[in-house]
Amino acid sequence: MRFTVLFAVAILLFGACKKESEGPEIQGTIFGANNETIYLMNLLEKNAQPDSVALNANGDFVFDVEIDQPTDYVLYLDQQNFVRLLLLPDQQVQITADASDLASSYRIEGSPTSKAVRNITQHNLESNNIIDSLNMVYKANEGSPGLEKLIPKLQQQSQQVFQKERDYLVSFIEENKSPLASYVALSMRVSNEAIFDPLDDMKYFEMVDTALSNRYTNSRMSSFISNFIRKVKSQQEGRQTASQRLSVGAIAPDIALPNPQGDTVKLSSLRGKYVLLDFWASWCQPCRIENPNLVKTYWKYKWKGFDIYQVSLDRNRDDWVQAIYKDRLKNWKHVSDLKFWQSTAAQLYNVKSIPANFLIDPEGKIVARNLRGPNLGEKLEEIFAK
């Protein structure tokens, strides 16, 4: 996991007035660190360079930082081993953690806001651990005859975990337990899927914005989320136009991308059939769990005029090709420009999370969107029964 801020699209250029009398001081002990270096970086500062100190033989460290307003930090040993801190001036913070996993082991005193952030991140870790265990169950049953019956249960359990995490964070934000911690809550994810979408969940972003503005007027964090909201709203009109362009009944925009052999394959080359345009990736576990359902549906309706055009958001060709063969997907069309989320097709279809799909009729019109699990088969049964 990389430490990123949801609002990184609009990093601000504010210079803080620094006063030596204002802390905080961060003291801590990282057990089992073996004389490593620990880093502290300000996430609200553009092009910030981390401060660093060497841990002594006991794993002890001290950071003296100068701030005059709430500040968002990440404390880390490396980019996969970190904790999030939201600090106020004059705080004396004490942290203890195990070097093997800072996020799950750390304890913090002296910063109520950072303690609230810890509660949020611990709850999120538990949710992601459950998802990881469901993924392990899937992998353990790959190739077994019982996988087909197991997949709907895994999908249902995964959705329940996601909804429980969302309900928890919504409650936290609505109760205004800590506006600074709510700022972090907005960026939480489960299995690489964002809990809050800036467009669909704008009211929660505005709740946090209002609470921060009231409590910490003119702070960088307050200005940051306010500017982010303004930018999202300014983009909303364009996205609404894109949504209309991709609504049911609209002609599906054409895609022309290379297949694994390097030959360009157009989506329009499948006109005359019902086509599922499916966005996926080898690294996307929910996509991999959905693939057996696609295989089953493909072979059931192939002879009636159904096909699949699958666009991968992979970055590595070998990973993409191996997943195609491992999941037994080689019988339909596969394309990718290997640009990850910058995929031209994903941007054309406004894809923000995967799996995502569009069912297209023989004339090229979109007839349904995001049909997963049994919903795809039910829709095709309805179509071909006519």
Buried (B, 14 or more C-beta within 10 A) or exposed (E): EEBEBBBEEBBBEEEBEEEEEBBBBBBBBBEEBEEBEBBBBBBBBEEEEBBEBEBEEEBEBEBEBBBBBBBBBBBBBEEEBBBBBBBBBEBEBBBBBBBEEBBBBBEBEBBBBBBBBBBBBEBBEEBBEBBEEBBEBBEEBEEEEEBEEBBEEBBEBBEEBBEBBBEBBBEBBEEBBBBBBBBBBBBBBBBBBBBBBBBEBBEBBBBBBBBBBEBBEEBBBBBBBBBBBEBBBEEBEEBEEBEEBBEEEBEBBEBEBBEBEEEEBBBBBBBEBBBBBBBBBBBBBBBBBBBBBBBBBBEBBBEEBBBBBBBBBBBEBEBBBEBBEEBEBEEBBBBBBBBBEEBEBBEBBEBBBBBBBBBBBEEBEBBBBEBBBEEBBEBBBEBEEE
